[in-house]
């Protein structure tokens, strides 16, 4: 995957052949097809792979139990290092405006949704309910700070001290949030416009369970634990398909999942579908 993405970055997606990828990776073209059905399947798998890698890094940082502001700073720094390492591929993707398949497009939408939820959870962890009335404004401003710099790093090739970037962004966020609180700003964007909530409300239970399974794959856990969590989802699916699902059973099963922040949104919406609260 890394060899292929390097070639895409150098030559472009459309002008790079499977034969070139296989040769650069030191394998036969036939061996390539043992793992990928096509070049489209390859790049979709690559997107998924690198998304899983950065998600695992962020989960590892979260588990250090640092104070929320330091944790967010370290996570932003990790993302920045990831962006810098794969800058050529990202530039190629922007330049060629690649839309490979519905699966790839869906993955990118999922990544955007998870990014929104990550910022939302991080801001609430730092400031708590006192920012609930301006939460979406805080998210938009954090997103603007991060992506504004990323655009200049990727497109305009500016140089920054990447090790200091996360802490710098968190300080700027704090300046903005504290200013809005002191000046008692009214919300410009309201929480009922929350795109994660809207998107989840449009999904049916099988789709939410599918998202759960996809996110479980990204957790930095051993294979036996991943299998166990997938079995929990299987049990929820079996119960959900019954004419009269046992809400208490589903509520108990969700306890095994909701401890992982990456799937908390899906757990909340499943609970809402069955008109129940998540257990503490």
DODREN-908528 format. One record per residue (C-alpha): residue number from 1; x, z, y; residue in three letters. Coordinates in steps of 0.5 Angstrom, whole numbers, plus 500, padded with zeros to 3 digits. Each point is the difference from the previous one (the first is absolute). Layout:
<gubas>
<guba><k>NUM</k><X>X</X><Z>Z</Z><Y>Y</Y><r>ALA</r></guba>
...
</gubas>
This chain:
<gubas>
<guba><k>1</k><X>500</X><Z>500</Z><Y>500</Y><r>UNK</r></guba>
<guba><k>2</k><X>506</X><Z>502</Z><Y>505</Y><r>UNK</r></guba>
<guba><k>3</k><X>503</X><Z>493</Z><Y>499</Y><r>UNK</r></guba>
<guba><k>4</k><X>494</X><Z>496</Z><Y>500</Y><r>UNK</r></guba>
<guba><k>5</k><X>498</X><Z>504</Z><Y>507</Y><r>UNK</r></guba>
<guba><k>6</k><X>507</X><Z>499</Z><Y>503</Y><r>UNK</r></guba>
<guba><k>7</k><X>499</X><Z>492</Z><Y>498</Y><r>UNK</r></guba>
<guba><k>8</k><X>493</X><Z>500</Z><Y>504</Y><r>UNK</r></guba>
<guba><k>9</k><X>504</X><Z>503</Z><Y>506</Y><r>UNK</r></guba>
<guba><k>10</k><X>505</X><Z>495</Z><Y>500</Y><r>UNK</r></guba>
<guba><k>11</k><X>497</X><Z>494</Z><Y>498</Y><r>UNK</r></guba>
<guba><k>12</k><X>492</X><Z>501</Z><Y>501</Y><r>UNK</r></guba>
<guba><k>13</k><X>495</X><Z>501</Z><Y>495</Y><r>UNK</r></guba>
<guba><k>14</k><X>497</X><Z>493</Z><Y>499</Y><r>UNK</r></guba>
<guba><k>15</k><X>507</X><Z>497</Z><Y>499</Y><r>UNK</r></guba>
<guba><k>16</k><X>503</X><Z>505</Z><Y>495</Y><r>UNK</r></guba>
<guba><k>17</k><X>499</X><Z>498</Z><Y>493</Y><r>UNK</r></guba>
<guba><k>18</k><X>499</X><Z>504</Z><Y>494</Y><r>UNK</r></guba>
<guba><k>19</k><X>506</X><Z>497</Z><Y>497</Y><r>UNK</r></guba>
<guba><k>20</k><X>504</X><Z>502</Z><Y>506</Y><r>UNK</r></guba>
<guba><k>21</k><X>497</X><Z>507</Z><Y>499</Y><r>UNK</r></guba>
<guba><k>22</k><X>502</X><Z>500</Z><Y>493</Y><r>UNK</r></guba>
<guba><k>23</k><X>507</X><Z>498</Z><Y>501</Y><r>UNK</r></guba>
<guba><k>24</k><X>502</X><Z>505</Z><Y>505</Y><r>UNK</r></guba>
<guba><k>25</k><X>497</X><Z>505</Z><Y>496</Y><r>UNK</r></guba>
<guba><k>26</k><X>504</X><Z>498</Z><Y>494</Y><r>UNK</r></guba>
<guba><k>27</k><X>494</X><Z>498</Z><Y>495</Y><r>UNK</r></guba>
<guba><k>28</k><X>497</X><Z>494</Z><Y>497</Y><r>UNK</r></guba>
<guba><k>29</k><X>494</X><Z>497</Z><Y>503</Y><r>UNK</r></guba>
<guba><k>30</k><X>497</X><Z>502</Z><Y>494</Y><r>UNK</r></guba>
<guba><k>31</k><X>501</X><Z>507</Z><Y>501</Y><r>UNK</r></guba>
<guba><k>32</k><X>497</X><Z>500</Z><Y>506</Y><r>UNK</r></guba>
<guba><k>33</k><X>494</X><Z>498</Z><Y>497</Y><r>UNK</r></guba>
<guba><k>34</k><X>500</X><Z>506</Z><Y>496</Y><r>UNK</r></guba>
<guba><k>35</k><X>499</X><Z>504</Z><Y>506</Y><r>UNK</r></guba>
<guba><k>36</k><X>496</X><Z>496</Z><Y>505</Y><r>UNK</r></guba>
<guba><k>37</k><X>495</X><Z>494</Z><Y>499</Y><r>UNK</r></guba>
<guba><k>38</k><X>502</X><Z>497</Z><Y>506</Y><r>UNK</r></guba>
<guba><k>39</k><X>504</X><Z>500</Z><Y>507</Y><r>UNK</r></guba>
<guba><k>40</k><X>493</X><Z>503</Z><Y>503</Y><r>UNK</r></guba>
<guba><k>41</k><X>500</X><Z>505</Z><Y>494</Y><r>UNK</r></guba>
<guba><k>42</k><X>507</X><Z>502</Z><Y>502</Y><r>UNK</r></guba>
<guba><k>43</k><X>499</X><Z>501</Z><Y>507</Y><r>UNK</r></guba>
<guba><k>44</k><X>494</X><Z>504</Z><Y>499</Y><r>UNK</r></guba>
<guba><k>45</k><X>503</X><Z>505</Z><Y>495</Y><r>UNK</r></guba>
<guba><k>46</k><X>506</X><Z>500</Z><Y>505</Y><r>UNK</r></guba>
<guba><k>47</k><X>495</X><Z>503</Z><Y>506</Y><r>UNK</r></guba>
<guba><k>48</k><X>497</X><Z>505</Z><Y>495</Y><r>UNK</r></guba>
<guba><k>49</k><X>507</X><Z>502</Z><Y>497</Y><r>UNK</r></guba>
<guba><k>50</k><X>503</X><Z>502</Z><Y>507</Y><r>UNK</r></guba>
<guba><k>51</k><X>494</X><Z>503</Z><Y>503</Y><r>UNK</r></guba>
<guba><k>52</k><X>500</X><Z>504</Z><Y>494</Y><r>UNK</r></guba>
<guba><k>53</k><X>507</X><Z>502</Z><Y>501</Y><r>UNK</r></guba>
<guba><k>54</k><X>499</X><Z>502</Z><Y>507</Y><r>UNK</r></guba>
<guba><k>55</k><X>494</X><Z>504</Z><Y>498</Y><r>UNK</r></guba>
<guba><k>56</k><X>504</X><Z>504</Z><Y>495</Y><r>UNK</r></guba>
<guba><k>57</k><X>505</X><Z>501</Z><Y>506</Y><r>UNK</r></guba>
<guba><k>58</k><X>495</X><Z>503</Z><Y>504</Y><r>UNK</r></guba>
<guba><k>59</k><X>497</X><Z>504</Z><Y>495</Y><r>UNK</r></guba>
<guba><k>60</k><X>507</X><Z>503</Z><Y>498</Y><r>UNK</r></guba>
<guba><k>61</k><X>501</X><Z>502</Z><Y>508</Y><r>UNK</r></guba>
<guba><k>62</k><X>493</X><Z>503</Z><Y>500</Y><r>UNK</r></guba>
<guba><k>63</k><X>502</X><Z>505</Z><Y>494</Y><r>UNK</r></guba>
<guba><k>64</k><X>506</X><Z>503</Z><Y>504</Y><r>UNK</r></guba>
<guba><k>65</k><X>495</X><Z>505</Z><Y>503</Y><r>UNK</r></guba>
<guba><k>66</k><X>503</X><Z>499</Z><Y>507</Y><r>UNK</r></guba>
<guba><k>67</k><X>496</X><Z>501</Z><Y>506</Y><r>UNK</r></guba>
<guba><k>68</k><X>495</X><Z>494</Z><Y>501</Y><r>UNK</r></guba>
<guba><k>69</k><X>503</X><Z>497</Z><Y>507</Y><r>UNK</r></guba>
<guba><k>70</k><X>507</X><Z>500</Z><Y>496</Y><r>UNK</r></guba>
<guba><k>71</k><X>497</X><Z>497</Z><Y>494</Y><r>UNK</r></guba>
<guba><k>72</k><X>497</X><Z>495</Z><Y>504</Y><r>UNK</r></guba>
<guba><k>73</k><X>506</X><Z>498</Z><Y>504</Y><r>UNK</r></guba>
<guba><k>74</k><X>504</X><Z>500</Z><Y>493</Y><r>UNK</r></guba>
<guba><k>75</k><X>494</X><Z>495</Z><Y>497</Y><r>UNK</r></guba>
<guba><k>76</k><X>501</X><Z>495</Z><Y>506</Y><r>UNK</r></guba>
<guba><k>77</k><X>507</X><Z>500</Z><Y>499</Y><r>UNK</r></guba>
<guba><k>78</k><X>500</X><Z>498</Z><Y>493</Y><r>UNK</r></guba>
<guba><k>79</k><X>495</X><Z>495</Z><Y>502</Y><r>UNK</r></guba>
<guba><k>80</k><X>505</X><Z>497</Z><Y>505</Y><r>UNK</r></guba>
<guba><k>81</k><X>505</X><Z>500</Z><Y>495</Y><r>UNK</r></guba>
<guba><k>82</k><X>496</X><Z>496</Z><Y>495</Y><r>UNK</r></guba>
<guba><k>83</k><X>498</X><Z>495</Z><Y>506</Y><r>UNK</r></guba>
<guba><k>84</k><X>507</X><Z>499</Z><Y>502</Y><r>UNK</r></guba>
<guba><k>85</k><X>502</X><Z>499</Z><Y>493</Y><r>UNK</r></guba>
<guba><k>86</k><X>495</X><Z>494</Z><Y>499</Y><r>UNK</r></guba>
<guba><k>87</k><X>500</X><Z>498</Z><Y>507</Y><r>UNK</r></guba>
<guba><k>88</k><X>501</X><Z>493</Z><Y>498</Y><r>UNK</r></guba>
<guba><k>89</k><X>495</X><Z>499</Z><Y>495</Y><r>UNK</r></guba>
<guba><k>90</k><X>495</X><Z>503</Z><Y>505</Y><r>UNK</r></guba>
<guba><k>91</k><X>502</X><Z>495</Z><Y>505</Y><r>UNK</r></guba>
<guba><k>92</k><X>499</X><Z>495</Z><Y>495</Y><r>UNK</r></guba>
<guba><k>93</k><X>493</X><Z>502</Z><Y>498</Y><r>UNK</r></guba>
<guba><k>94</k><X>498</X><Z>500</Z><Y>508</Y><r>UNK</r></guba>
<guba><k>95</k><X>503</X><Z>494</Z><Y>501</Y><r>UNK</r></guba>
<guba><k>96</k><X>497</X><Z>496</Z><Y>494</Y><r>UNK</r></guba>
<guba><k>97</k><X>493</X><Z>504</Z><Y>501</Y><r>UNK</r></guba>
<guba><k>98</k><X>500</X><Z>501</Z><Y>492</Y><r>UNK</r></guba>
<guba><k>99</k><X>493</X><Z>501</Z><Y>497</Y><r>UNK</r></guba>
<guba><k>100</k><X>501</X><Z>499</Z><Y>493</Y><r>UNK</r></guba>
<guba><k>101</k><X>494</X><Z>502</Z><Y>496</Y><r>UNK</r></guba>
<guba><k>102</k><X>494</X><Z>505</Z><Y>501</Y><r>UNK</r></guba>
<guba><k>103</k><X>504</X><Z>505</Z><Y>496</Y><r>UNK</r></guba>
<guba><k>104</k><X>506</X><Z>500</Z><Y>505</Y><r>UNK</r></guba>
<guba><k>105</k><X>495</X><Z>500</Z><Y>506</Y><r>UNK</r></guba>
<guba><k>106</k><X>496</X><Z>506</Z><Y>497</Y><r>UNK</r></guba>
<guba><k>107</k><X>507</X><Z>503</Z><Y>499</Y><r>UNK</r></guba>
<guba><k>108</k><X>502</X><Z>499</Z><Y>507</Y><r>UNK</r></guba>
<guba><k>109</k><X>493</X><Z>503</Z><Y>502</Y><r>UNK</r></guba>
<guba><k>110</k><X>501</X><Z>506</Z><Y>496</Y><r>UNK</r></guba>
<guba><k>111</k><X>507</X><Z>501</Z><Y>503</Y><r>UNK</r></guba>
<guba><k>112</k><X>496</X><Z>500</Z><Y>507</Y><r>UNK</r></guba>
<guba><k>113</k><X>495</X><Z>505</Z><Y>498</Y><r>UNK</r></guba>
<guba><k>114</k><X>505</X><Z>505</Z><Y>496</Y><r>UNK</r></guba>
<guba><k>115</k><X>504</X><Z>499</Z><Y>507</Y><r>UNK</r></guba>
<guba><k>116</k><X>494</X><Z>503</Z><Y>504</Y><r>UNK</r></guba>
<guba><k>117</k><X>499</X><Z>505</Z><Y>495</Y><r>UNK</r></guba>
<guba><k>118</k><X>507</X><Z>502</Z><Y>500</Y><r>UNK</r></guba>
<guba><k>119</k><X>500</X><Z>501</Z><Y>508</Y><r>UNK</r></guba>
<guba><k>120</k><X>494</X><Z>503</Z><Y>500</Y><r>UNK</r></guba>
<guba><k>121</k><X>502</X><Z>506</Z><Y>495</Y><r>UNK</r></guba>
<guba><k>122</k><X>507</X><Z>501</Z><Y>504</Y><r>UNK</r></guba>
<guba><k>123</k><X>497</X><Z>501</Z><Y>506</Y><r>UNK</r></guba>
<guba><k>124</k><X>494</X><Z>505</Z><Y>498</Y><r>UNK</r></guba>
<guba><k>125</k><X>506</X><Z>503</Z><Y>496</Y><r>UNK</r></guba>
<guba><k>126</k><X>504</X><Z>501</Z><Y>507</Y><r>UNK</r></guba>
<guba><k>127</k><X>494</X><Z>502</Z><Y>505</Y><r>UNK</r></guba>
<guba><k>128</k><X>494</X><Z>502</Z><Y>495</Y><r>UNK</r></guba>
<guba><k>129</k><X>493</X><Z>499</Z><Y>503</Y><r>UNK</r></guba>
<guba><k>130</k><X>502</X><Z>501</Z><Y>507</Y><r>UNK</r></guba>
<guba><k>131</k><X>501</X><Z>492</Z><Y>500</Y><r>UNK</r></guba>
<guba><k>132</k><X>494</X><Z>499</Z><Y>496</Y><r>UNK</r></guba>
<guba><k>133</k><X>496</X><Z>497</Z><Y>506</Y><r>UNK</r></guba>
<guba><k>134</k><X>506</X><Z>495</Z><Y>502</Y><r>UNK</r></guba>
<guba><k>135</k><X>503</X><Z>499</Z><Y>493</Y><r>UNK</r></guba>
<guba><k>136</k><X>499</X><Z>492</Z><Y>500</Y><r>UNK</r></guba>
<guba><k>137</k><X>503</X><Z>500</Z><Y>507</Y><r>UNK</r></guba>
<guba><k>138</k><X>506</X><Z>504</Z><Y>497</Y><r>UNK</r></guba>
<guba><k>139</k><X>500</X><Z>495</Z><Y>494</Y><r>UNK</r></guba>
<guba><k>140</k><X>500</X><Z>494</Z><Y>504</Y><r>UNK</r></guba>
<guba><k>141</k><X>506</X><Z>503</Z><Y>505</Y><r>UNK</r></guba>
<guba><k>142</k><X>504</X><Z>502</Z><Y>494</Y><r>UNK</r></guba>
<guba><k>143</k><X>499</X><Z>493</Z><Y>497</Y><r>UNK</r></guba>
<guba><k>144</k><X>502</X><Z>496</Z><Y>506</Y><r>UNK</r></guba>
<guba><k>145</k><X>506</X><Z>504</Z><Y>501</Y><r>UNK</r></guba>
<guba><k>146</k><X>503</X><Z>499</Z><Y>493</Y><r>UNK</r></guba>
<guba><k>147</k><X>498</X><Z>493</Z><Y>499</Y><r>UNK</r></guba>
<guba><k>148</k><X>502</X><Z>498</Z><Y>507</Y><r>UNK</r></guba>
<guba><k>149</k><X>507</X><Z>502</Z><Y>498</Y><r>UNK</r></guba>
<guba><k>150</k><X>499</X><Z>497</Z><Y>494</Y><r>UNK</r></guba>
<guba><k>151</k><X>498</X><Z>493</Z><Y>503</Y><r>UNK</r></guba>
<guba><k>152</k><X>507</X><Z>500</Z><Y>505</Y><r>UNK</r></guba>
<guba><k>153</k><X>504</X><Z>502</Z><Y>494</Y><r>UNK</r></guba>
<guba><k>154</k><X>498</X><Z>495</Z><Y>495</Y><r>UNK</r></guba>
<guba><k>155</k><X>498</X><Z>494</Z><Y>505</Y><r>UNK</r></guba>
<guba><k>156</k><X>505</X><Z>501</Z><Y>506</Y><r>UNK</r></guba>
<guba><k>157</k><X>506</X><Z>504</Z><Y>496</Y><r>UNK</r></guba>
<guba><k>158</k><X>500</X><Z>506</Z><Y>504</Y><r>UNK</r></guba>
<guba><k>159</k><X>505</X><Z>505</Z><Y>498</Y><r>UNK</r></guba>
<guba><k>160</k><X>498</X><Z>507</Z><Y>499</Y><r>UNK</r></guba>
<guba><k>161</k><X>503</X><Z>507</Z><Y>497</Y><r>UNK</r></guba>
<guba><k>162</k><X>495</X><Z>500</Z><Y>494</Y><r>UNK</r></guba>
<guba><k>163</k><X>502</X><Z>507</Z><Y>498</Y><r>UNK</r></guba>
<guba><k>164</k><X>497</X><Z>502</Z><Y>507</Y><r>UNK</r></guba>
<guba><k>165</k><X>494</X><Z>496</Z><Y>500</Y><r>UNK</r></guba>
<guba><k>166</k><X>495</X><Z>504</Z><Y>496</Y><r>UNK</r></guba>
<guba><k>167</k><X>501</X><Z>506</Z><Y>505</Y><r>UNK</r></guba>
<guba><k>168</k><X>500</X><Z>496</Z><Y>506</Y><r>UNK</r></guba>
<guba><k>169</k><X>493</X><Z>497</Z><Y>498</Y><r>UNK</r></guba>
<guba><k>170</k><X>497</X><Z>507</Z><Y>498</Y><r>UNK</r></guba>
<guba><k>171</k><X>503</X><Z>503</Z><Y>507</Y><r>UNK</r></guba>
<guba><k>172</k><X>496</X><Z>494</Z><Y>504</Y><r>UNK</r></guba>
<guba><k>173</k><X>494</X><Z>501</Z><Y>496</Y><r>UNK</r></guba>
<guba><k>174</k><X>500</X><Z>508</Z><Y>502</Y><r>UNK</r></guba>
<guba><k>175</k><X>501</X><Z>498</Z><Y>507</Y><r>UNK</r></guba>
<guba><k>176</k><X>494</X><Z>495</Z><Y>500</Y><r>UNK</r></guba>
<guba><k>177</k><X>496</X><Z>505</Z><Y>496</Y><r>UNK</r></guba>
<guba><k>178</k><X>501</X><Z>506</Z><Y>504</Y><r>UNK</r></guba>
<guba><k>179</k><X>499</X><Z>497</Z><Y>506</Y><r>UNK</r></guba>
<guba><k>180</k><X>493</X><Z>497</Z><Y>498</Y><r>UNK</r></guba>
<guba><k>181</k><X>499</X><Z>508</Z><Y>498</Y><r>UNK</r></guba>
<guba><k>182</k><X>502</X><Z>503</Z><Y>507</Y><r>UNK</r></guba>
<guba><k>183</k><X>496</X><Z>494</Z><Y>504</Y><r>UNK</r></guba>
<guba><k>184</k><X>494</X><Z>501</Z><Y>495</Y><r>UNK</r></guba>
<guba><k>185</k><X>500</X><Z>493</Z><Y>499</Y><r>UNK</r></guba>
<guba><k>186</k><X>493</X><Z>497</Z><Y>497</Y><r>UNK</r></guba>
<guba><k>187</k><X>501</X><Z>496</Z><Y>494</Y><r>UNK</r></guba>
<guba><k>188</k><X>501</X><Z>492</Z><Y>501</Y><r>UNK</r></guba>
<guba><k>189</k><X>499</X><Z>498</Z><Y>493</Y><r>UNK</r></guba>
<guba><k>190</k><X>495</X><Z>505</Z><Y>496</Y><r>UNK</r></guba>
<guba><k>191</k><X>501</X><Z>502</Z><Y>493</Y><r>UNK</r></guba>
<guba><k>192</k><X>494</X><Z>497</Z><Y>497</Y><r>UNK</r></guba>
<guba><k>193</k><X>504</X><Z>493</Z><Y>501</Y><r>UNK</r></guba>
<guba><k>194</k><X>504</X><Z>503</Z><Y>495</Y><r>UNK</r></guba>
<guba><k>195</k><X>502</X><Z>493</Z><Y>496</Y><r>UNK</r></guba>
<guba><k>196</k><X>502</X><Z>504</Z><Y>494</Y><r>UNK</r></guba>
<guba><k>197</k><X>493</X><Z>503</Z><Y>499</Y><r>UNK</r></guba>
<guba><k>198</k><X>496</X><Z>494</Z><Y>502</Y><r>UNK</r></guba>
<guba><k>199</k><X>504</X><Z>496</Z><Y>494</Y><r>UNK</r></guba>
<guba><k>200</k><X>499</X><Z>506</Z><Y>495</Y><r>UNK</r></guba>
<guba><k>201</k><X>493</X><Z>500</Z><Y>502</Y><r>UNK</r></guba>
<guba><k>202</k><X>499</X><Z>492</Z><Y>498</Y><r>UNK</r></guba>
<guba><k>203</k><X>503</X><Z>501</Z><Y>493</Y><r>UNK</r></guba>
<guba><k>204</k><X>496</X><Z>502</Z><Y>494</Y><r>UNK</r></guba>
<guba><k>205</k><X>503</X><Z>505</Z><Y>495</Y><r>UNK</r></guba>
<guba><k>206</k><X>503</X><Z>495</Z><Y>495</Y><r>UNK</r></guba>
<guba><k>207</k><X>504</X><Z>498</Z><Y>506</Y><r>UNK</r></guba>
<guba><k>208</k><X>502</X><Z>507</Z><Y>502</Y><r>UNK</r></guba>
<guba><k>209</k><X>502</X><Z>501</Z><Y>493</Y><r>UNK</r></guba>
<guba><k>210</k><X>504</X><Z>494</Z><Y>500</Y><r>UNK</r></guba>
<guba><k>211</k><X>504</X><Z>502</Z><Y>507</Y><r>UNK</r></guba>
<guba><k>212</k><X>501</X><Z>507</Z><Y>497</Y><r>UNK</r></guba>
<guba><k>213</k><X>504</X><Z>497</Z><Y>494</Y><r>UNK</r></guba>
<guba><k>214</k><X>504</X><Z>495</Z><Y>504</Y><r>UNK</r></guba>
<guba><k>215</k><X>502</X><Z>506</Z><Y>504</Y><r>UNK</r></guba>
<guba><k>216</k><X>502</X><Z>505</Z><Y>494</Y><r>UNK</r></guba>
<guba><k>217</k><X>505</X><Z>494</Z><Y>498</Y><r>UNK</r></guba>
<guba><k>218</k><X>504</X><Z>502</Z><Y>507</Y><r>UNK</r></guba>
<guba><k>219</k><X>500</X><Z>507</Z><Y>499</Y><r>UNK</r></guba>
<guba><k>220</k><X>507</X><Z>503</Z><Y>498</Y><r>UNK</r></guba>
<guba><k>221</k><X>498</X><Z>503</Z><Y>494</Y><r>UNK</r></guba>
<guba><k>222</k><X>503</X><Z>499</Z><Y>492</Y><r>UNK</r></guba>
<guba><k>223</k><X>496</X><Z>495</Z><Y>496</Y><r>UNK</r></guba>
<guba><k>224</k><X>496</X><Z>506</Z><Y>496</Y><r>UNK</r></guba>
<guba><k>225</k><X>497</X><Z>503</Z><Y>507</Y><r>UNK</r></guba>
<guba><k>226</k><X>498</X><Z>493</Z><Y>502</Y><r>UNK</r></guba>
<guba><k>227</k><X>497</X><Z>499</Z><Y>493</Y><r>UNK</r></guba>
<guba><k>228</k><X>496</X><Z>507</Z><Y>501</Y><r>UNK</r></guba>
<guba><k>229</k><X>498</X><Z>498</Z><Y>507</Y><r>UNK</r></guba>
<guba><k>230</k><X>497</X><Z>493</Z><Y>498</Y><r>UNK</r></guba>
<guba><k>231</k><X>497</X><Z>504</Z><Y>494</Y><r>UNK</r></guba>
<guba><k>232</k><X>496</X><Z>504</Z><Y>505</Y><r>UNK</r></guba>
<guba><k>233</k><X>498</X><Z>494</Z><Y>504</Y><r>UNK</r></guba>
<guba><k>234</k><X>497</X><Z>497</Z><Y>493</Y><r>UNK</r></guba>
<guba><k>235</k><X>496</X><Z>506</Z><Y>499</Y><r>UNK</r></guba>
<guba><k>236</k><X>497</X><Z>500</Z><Y>507</Y><r>UNK</r></guba>
<guba><k>237</k><X>498</X><Z>492</Z><Y>499</Y><r>UNK</r></guba>
<guba><k>238</k><X>497</X><Z>502</Z><Y>493</Y><r>UNK</r></guba>
<guba><k>239</k><X>496</X><Z>506</Z><Y>504</Y><r>UNK</r></guba>
<guba><k>240</k><X>498</X><Z>496</Z><Y>506</Y><r>UNK</r></guba>
<guba><k>241</k><X>497</X><Z>494</Z><Y>495</Y><r>UNK</r></guba>
<guba><k>242</k><X>495</X><Z>505</Z><Y>497</Y><r>UNK</r></guba>
<guba><k>243</k><X>493</X><Z>500</Z><Y>502</Y><r>UNK</r></guba>
<guba><k>244</k><X>501</X><Z>507</Z><Y>503</Y><r>UNK</r></guba>
<guba><k>245</k><X>507</X><Z>502</Z><Y>501</Y><r>UNK</r></guba>
<guba><k>246</k><X>502</X><Z>507</Z><Y>500</Y><r>UNK</r></guba>
<guba><k>247</k><X>502</X><Z>501</Z><Y>507</Y><r>UNK</r></guba>
<guba><k>248</k><X>504</X><Z>507</Z><Y>498</Y><r>UNK</r></guba>
<guba><k>249</k><X>504</X><Z>496</Z><Y>495</Y><r>UNK</r></guba>
<guba><k>250</k><X>502</X><Z>495</Z><Y>505</Y><r>UNK</r></guba>
<guba><k>251</k><X>502</X><Z>505</Z><Y>505</Y><r>UNK</r></guba>
<guba><k>252</k><X>504</X><Z>504</Z><Y>495</Y><r>UNK</r></guba>
<guba><k>253</k><X>504</X><Z>493</Z><Y>498</Y><r>UNK</r></guba>
<guba><k>254</k><X>501</X><Z>498</Z><Y>507</Y><r>UNK</r></guba>
<guba><k>255</k><X>504</X><Z>507</Z><Y>501</Y><r>UNK</r></guba>
<guba><k>256</k><X>506</X><Z>497</Z><Y>496</Y><r>UNK</r></guba>
<guba><k>257</k><X>500</X><Z>494</Z><Y>505</Y><r>UNK</r></guba>
<guba><k>258</k><X>499</X><Z>503</Z><Y>507</Y><r>UNK</r></guba>
<guba><k>259</k><X>506</X><Z>504</Z><Y>500</Y><r>UNK</r></guba>
<guba><k>260</k><X>504</X><Z>493</Z><Y>501</Y><r>UNK</r></guba>
<guba><k>261</k><X>499</X><Z>498</Z><Y>507</Y><r>UNK</r></guba>
<guba><k>262</k><X>501</X><Z>493</Z><Y>499</Y><r>UNK</r></guba>
<guba><k>263</k><X>493</X><Z>500</Z><Y>496</Y><r>UNK</r></guba>
<guba><k>264</k><X>496</X><Z>505</Z><Y>504</Y><r>UNK</r></guba>
<guba><k>265</k><X>496</X><Z>495</Z><Y>504</Y><r>UNK</r></guba>
<guba><k>266</k><X>498</X><Z>497</Z><Y>493</Y><r>UNK</r></guba>
<guba><k>267</k><X>498</X><Z>507</Z><Y>498</Y><r>UNK</r></guba>
<guba><k>268</k><X>496</X><Z>501</Z><Y>506</Y><r>UNK</r></guba>
<guba><k>269</k><X>496</X><Z>494</Z><Y>500</Y><r>UNK</r></guba>
<guba><k>270</k><X>498</X><Z>501</Z><Y>492</Y><r>UNK</r></guba>
<guba><k>271</k><X>498</X><Z>507</Z><Y>502</Y><r>UNK</r></guba>
<guba><k>272</k><X>496</X><Z>497</Z><Y>505</Y><r>UNK</r></guba>
<guba><k>273</k><X>497</X><Z>495</Z><Y>496</Y><r>UNK</r></guba>
<guba><k>274</k><X>497</X><Z>506</Z><Y>495</Y><r>UNK</r></guba>
<guba><k>275</k><X>498</X><Z>504</Z><Y>506</Y><r>UNK</r></guba>
<guba><k>276</k><X>505</X><Z>506</Z><Y>499</Y><r>UNK</r></guba>
<guba><k>277</k><X>506</X><Z>503</Z><Y>503</Y><r>UNK</r></guba>
<guba><k>278</k><X>507</X><Z>500</Z><Y>497</Y><r>UNK</r></guba>
<guba><k>279</k><X>502</X><Z>507</Z><Y>497</Y><r>UNK</r></guba>
<guba><k>280</k><X>506</X><Z>504</Z><Y>504</Y><r>UNK</r></guba>
</gubas>
